[in-house]
Amino acid sequence: MTFQEEREAVCRVGKLLYDRGYVAANDGNISVRVGEGRLLITPSGVSKGRMTPDMLLVTDLDGTVIEGNRHPSSEGKMHLEVYRGRPDVNAVVHAHPPVSTAFAVCRRGLETPYLSELVAGLGQVPCTPSFAMLSTEEVPQSVRPYLADHNALLLANHGALAWGGDLWEAFDRLETVEHTAKIVLNAQLLGGGVPLTEEEVARLQGLRGMYQTLREVRHG
C-alpha cells in the first residue's frame, strides 16, 4: 500500500473497533510499521471512530514524532516494545472489547484449548499477572515476556492487545480474542466447556502452516 493508503486503512480499522464496540470514547490505539525505523500511530484524545488520515503521526522506534501536529498515543511505549521484540510484526492493535476485557479484569487468560480455530490459528491468549500503570514503563515490561510465543495478550485490568504481520491480521487477531471470550463465557454459563485432548491440540497445531498459506494470494 502507499503511505496514504496505510493512513486510510488505520482509520478504517479504528472505525471498525468503534462500530463493533471494542472501544468507547477515546479508547484504544493502532500502529503500523511504514518503513525502516518508522511507525504510523494513532493520536491521543481522539475517538477511533472519528479519526481522519491527517490526524495520524509518524514516529521513529524511540517514539520521537517525525510527522504530525498531535500527541501520539500515550500507550506508544507498549507498541514500541512489541516491534522491538518481534521483528516480524508490522502492526499492533490495542482495544477494550467488553468480554475479553472482563476476563482481563478477572485476570484470567484464554488458554484452555476449547476451540479448534483458536488452537489452529491464534493460539493461547494469556493474561498478565498484575496491573501495569498506564503510560509508564510498567506496561511494556508487562508485555515483554509474552512476545516470543504469543500473538495476543490480555492486559490485567486494562484490555486486549494483538499484533500481526500486517494491519488486518492484527485486527483479526484482536477480534478473535473477543469472539473467543464470548464463547468461553457462554460455555461457563452452561456449566463449563470440554477441552480438546492433547492429541487433538497437537494435530490442530500441525495445521497452522496450511492456514497461513491459505491467507496468501494464490498464484497460477
N, C-alpha and C positions, 0 to 999 in steps of 0.2 A: 504493500500500500504506500501511497505518497504520504508525506507528513500531514497534509491537510486531511486526507482520508483517515489517518490514525486519530487525529483530533476528533473527527466526526464519529468514529467508532467508539471512542471513550465516552462521548456524550450519549450515544445510543445505549451503551451498557449502563450508564448512570440512570437513564430514563427507565430501563427495564428493572433495575434494582428498586427504584422508587415506585413504579407502577405495580410491581409484584409484592410490595410491602416488605421488602428486605431491608429498607432504610426508611427513616422518617426525618422530617425537617432537614438538618444539615449533616446527618449521619453519613458514615461510610467514606471510603476513598479508593481510588483506582490509579494504577500507574502502568506504564508500558515502556519497555526499552526501545528507544528510537534511533539508536546509533551507538557508536563506540563511546562508552562513558557518559551517555546522555539518557535521561528519563523524561517522559511526559507524565505529569502528575496533576491530579485534581486540586483545586484551591480549597482553602479553609473557608467556612462560613457561607457556603453556597449549597443549596439543595441539589442533590444529584439528578433530580427530575427537571431542574430548570437551568442546567449548565449550557453554555454555548462554547463553541470551539475556541473563541478568543480568550476565554477565562482560564484555560489550562496553562500550566507553567512547564518550562523545561529546566531541569536541574542536572548537575553532574552527580557522580556517585558518592560525593561527600554531602550532598543536599544543598549546595550553593545554587541559587537561582541564576540561570543564564538568560532566560527569556520569560517575560510576563510581568504584569504590574500588580499581582495579588500575592497573598501569602500562600505558600504550598501547604498541603495537608499537614496538620500537626502530628500525624502518625507517619510522616515520611521516613523516620528512622527505622520503623518496622519494615517498610518496603525495601529500604536500602539493605537491611540485614538479609532479607530473602535473596536479593540479587547477588550479594557477596558470597552467600553460602551455596547458591545454586546457579552456576554459570549457564545452565541450560534453560533457565527460566527467563521469559520475556514479558511477563505480565503478572500483576498481583491485584487481587480484589479483596477488599475488606468491607463487611456489612454487618448488620444486626438482624438477621432473619429471626422472627419471633420464636419458633420452636427450637431450632438449634441453639439460639442464644439462651433459651430456658435450660437446655442441657448444660450450657456453659455456666449459668448461674448455679446450677446444682453440682458443677464440677464433675460432670460425667461425660466421658467421650463416647464416640460411636464406634466401638471397637469389637463388639461381639459380631461374629460372622452370620448375620441373619439373611442378608440379601445377596443373591448371586451377582447382580450388576455391580454392587459396591465392591465385592471381593475381586471380581474380574477387571474392574475399571479403576476407581479411585483408590481403593484400599482403606485401611483403618484411619479413622479420624480421632486422634487423641485430644484430650483437654489438658491445658497447662494446670499444674497443681495449685497455683496460688495467683491471686490478683496482682497484676503489674500496673503500677500507677501510670495513667495516660500521659502521653507526650514526654516520657522520660526514657532513660536508657534501660529501665526495667522491662519495657515492652520488647525491644529487640533481643534482650538477653533471655526472655522467657520463650521466644520463638526458636532461638538458635539450636537447641538440642534436637529439634524435630525435623529440621530441614532436609537432612540427607535421606531419610527413609519415608517421608510422607509428602503428600501433595495438598493437604488441607489440615486445618487445625482449629479447635475451639479455644478461645482465649477466656480464661476464668473470669466470670462476672463482667464480660465485655462483649464478645460477639464471635464471628466466624471469619477465617482468613483462608484464602485459596490462591494457588499460583499455578502457572502453566506455561507451555511453550509459546502460546500466543494469547491475545486478549480473550477470545471466545472460549478457549479451553479453560482459562482461569475462571471465567464467569460460569461455564457449565459445571465446573467442579464445585463452586460455591452453591449453585442451585441443587446439585446432587446432595450436598451436605444437608440442606434444608429439607429436601424431599425425603431423605433417609430418616431424619429426625422425626418427621411427621409419622412415617410408617412405624418406627420403633415405639413412639408414644402410643399409637393406636394398638400395637401389639401388647404393650404393657397394660392398657386398659382392658384388653380381652383376656388377661390373665397371664401373659408372658409368652414370648416367641420361642420357637425351637431353633437353636443354632444349627448351621451346617456342620457336618463332621469334618475332621482334619483331612480325610481323604478327599472329600468334596471341595474343600478350600484349596487344596494343592492342585487339583485338576482345573479349577476355575482360574487360579493364578497363572496356570500354564497358557491360558487363552489371552493374556494381556497383550502379547506381541501381535496376535492376529487382530485384535480390536484396534490397536494403534495403527496397523496397516490400513484397516478399513476406513479410518478417518481421512486418509490421504487421497488425493486426486488420482484416479485410475488413468493410466496412460496405455494406449494401444487396445 
